[in-house]
Amino acid sequence: MKPVAIVTGGSSNIGWACVQRFCADHRVLIADLQPPQAPLPEGVSFIQTDITSQAQCAALIQRAATQGALAALVHSAAITAEAKPFDQIDAAEWRRLLEVNLTGSFLIAQSAIALLRRSRGAMVLVSSRAARTGYAALTASGSGTKPHYCASKAGVLSLVKSLAVELAGDGVRVNAVVPGAIEGAMIPQQRWAELSARIPLGRLGLAAEVADAAHYLCSSGARYVTGHALDINGGTWMN
Ligand SMILES: NC(=O)c1ccc[n+]([C@@H]2O[C@H](COP(=O)([O-])OP(=O)(O)OC[C@H]3O[C@@H](n4cnc5c(N)ncnc54)[C@H](O)[C@@H]3O)[C@@H](O)[C@H]2O)c1
């Protein structure tokens, strides 16, 4: 029987690409607020889940436990915000970004730990190049850096390190993928050409390219890789 993979945010773009990549060798549970617009591939099910709800994360994991060994958790669900100057961001907006992007990561990771320990599985959290640079674009523009998005994604990178240390003894690996500009609704299409001109590899990334990286990190090929943050950004930021 194929092992189970959970993909949060699996109904859209990067998450959906992960669903398509993982369903070749896993039974996949999509955890998202709404189902994907496309038909579900064979072996894929949708469970409506708000990752800011501890009860809904627990219900998702209970459902996963009935499906088989949880080999992989890919956490892609997140939100972004409108860019505006720092002094115009209100505290409610700041809290909402942190709640979904960082607290949601904590809740889903904590909920999944027991099953991942049992199957010595792997976790991949989706961060962002914005965590590295402090601005959510290729350059810091006059319209604002989205500091709440950047901070939430930097928090995800830190969480990956803490989890990797805490879970290594149980054989559970925890890594991050760190996308740059990826084609999809998060970046308005009218900006793609202008951004491409400033990316060393000459184009935006594809969701499938992030999915390939997440799949690798959950595979036995990455069995000695934990606590790593894998940049997928066309050469726009180098460690
Ligand atoms: N697209 C990019 O250029 C880019 C770049 C860097 C990082 N990222 C990161 O990649 C991930 C996916 O990005 P994307 O482009 O696929 O975004 P997207 O907006 O297309 O998909 C995000 C998905 O998360 C779901 N979601 C939002 N809030 C949720 C909640 N509370 N509970 C459950 N599901 C929820 C949405 O319904 C949606 O299906 C995000 O973590 C994002 O921060 C994206």
The ligand as an SDF file (V2000), in Angstrom:
LIG
                    3D

 44 48  0  0  0  0  0  0  0  0999 V2000
    3.9950   32.0630   -5.4650 N   0  0  0  0  0  0  0  0  0  0  0  0
    5.1810   32.5430   -5.1190 C   0  0  0  0  0  0  0  0  0  0  0  0
    5.8340   33.2840   -5.8740 O   0  0  0  0  0  0  0  0  0  0  0  0
    5.7910   32.1570   -3.8000 C   0  0  0  0  0  0  0  0  0  0  0  0
    7.0990   32.5780   -3.5270 C   0  0  0  0  0  0  0  0  0  0  0  0
    7.6720   32.2370   -2.3190 C   0  0  0  0  0  0  0  0  0  0  0  0
    6.9780   31.4780   -1.4070 C   0  0  0  0  0  0  0  0  0  0  0  0
    5.7040   31.1010   -1.6890 N   0  0  0  0  0  0  0  0  0  0  0  0
    5.0100   30.2940   -0.7000 C   0  0  0  0  0  0  0  0  0  0  0  0
    4.5700   29.1170   -1.3310 O   0  0  0  0  0  0  0  0  0  0  0  0
    3.3590   28.6660   -0.7240 C   0  0  0  0  0  0  0  0  0  0  0  0
    2.2820   28.4720   -1.7600 C   0  0  0  0  0  0  0  0  0  0  0  0
    2.1620   29.6220   -2.5680 O   0  0  0  0  0  0  0  0  0  0  0  0
    1.1630   29.6220   -3.7960 P   0  0  0  0  0  0  0  0  0  0  0  0
    1.7110   30.4920   -4.8300 O   0  0  0  0  0  0  0  0  0  0  0  0
    0.7960   28.2210   -4.1240 O   0  0  0  0  0  0  0  0  0  0  0  0
   -0.0850   30.3760   -3.0980 O   0  0  0  0  0  0  0  0  0  0  0  0
   -1.6390   30.2220   -3.3970 P   0  0  0  0  0  0  0  0  0  0  0  0
   -2.2690   31.4470   -2.8100 O   0  0  0  0  0  0  0  0  0  0  0  0
   -1.8790   29.9140   -4.8270 O   0  0  0  0  0  0  0  0  0  0  0  0
   -2.0700   28.9270   -2.5360 O   0  0  0  0  0  0  0  0  0  0  0  0
   -2.1470   28.9790   -1.1280 C   0  0  0  0  0  0  0  0  0  0  0  0
   -3.1810   27.9620   -0.6750 C   0  0  0  0  0  0  0  0  0  0  0  0
   -3.2430   28.0170    0.7450 O   0  0  0  0  0  0  0  0  0  0  0  0
   -4.5890   27.9320    1.1410 C   0  0  0  0  0  0  0  0  0  0  0  0
   -4.7810   28.5360    2.4630 N   0  0  0  0  0  0  0  0  0  0  0  0
   -4.6940   29.8380    2.8080 C   0  0  0  0  0  0  0  0  0  0  0  0
   -5.0000   29.9950    4.1000 N   0  0  0  0  0  0  0  0  0  0  0  0
   -5.2910   28.7520    4.5870 C   0  0  0  0  0  0  0  0  0  0  0  0
   -5.7160   28.2640    5.8550 C   0  0  0  0  0  0  0  0  0  0  0  0
   -5.8990   29.1000    6.9020 N   0  0  0  0  0  0  0  0  0  0  0  0
   -5.9110   26.9470    5.9900 N   0  0  0  0  0  0  0  0  0  0  0  0
   -5.7430   26.1010    4.9410 C   0  0  0  0  0  0  0  0  0  0  0  0
   -5.3670   26.5060    3.7230 N   0  0  0  0  0  0  0  0  0  0  0  0
   -5.1610   27.8210    3.5400 C   0  0  0  0  0  0  0  0  0  0  0  0
   -5.3560   28.7070    0.0560 C   0  0  0  0  0  0  0  0  0  0  0  0
   -6.7300   28.3570    0.0580 O   0  0  0  0  0  0  0  0  0  0  0  0
   -4.6100   28.2760   -1.1950 C   0  0  0  0  0  0  0  0  0  0  0  0
   -5.1840   27.1210   -1.7720 O   0  0  0  0  0  0  0  0  0  0  0  0
    3.0300   29.7070    0.3390 C   0  0  0  0  0  0  0  0  0  0  0  0
    3.5320   29.2430    1.5750 O   0  0  0  0  0  0  0  0  0  0  0  0
    3.7740   30.9300   -0.1250 C   0  0  0  0  0  0  0  0  0  0  0  0
    4.0560   31.8130    0.9450 O   0  0  0  0  0  0  0  0  0  0  0  0
    5.0990   31.4180   -2.8620 C   0  0  0  0  0  0  0  0  0  0  0  0
  1  2  1  0
  2  3  2  0
  2  4  1  0
  4  5  1  0
  4 44  2  0
  5  6  2  0
  6  7  1  0
  7  8  2  0
  8  9  1  0
  8 44  1  0
  9 10  1  0
  9 42  1  0
 10 11  1  0
 11 12  1  0
 11 40  1  0
 12 13  1  0
 13 14  1  0
 14 15  2  0
 14 16  1  0
 14 17  1  0
 17 18  1  0
 18 19  2  0
 18 20  1  0
 18 21  1  0
 21 22  1  0
 22 23  1  0
 23 24  1  0
 23 38  1  0
 24 25  1  0
 25 26  1  0
 25 36  1  0
 26 27  1  0
 26 35  1  0
 27 28  2  0
 28 29  1  0
 29 30  1  0
 29 35  2  0
 30 31  1  0
 30 32  2  0
 32 33  1  0
 33 34  2  0
 34 35  1  0
 36 37  1  0
 36 38  1  0
 38 39  1  0
 40 41  1  0
 40 42  1  0
 42 43  1  0
M  CHG  2   8   1  16  -1
M  END
$$$$
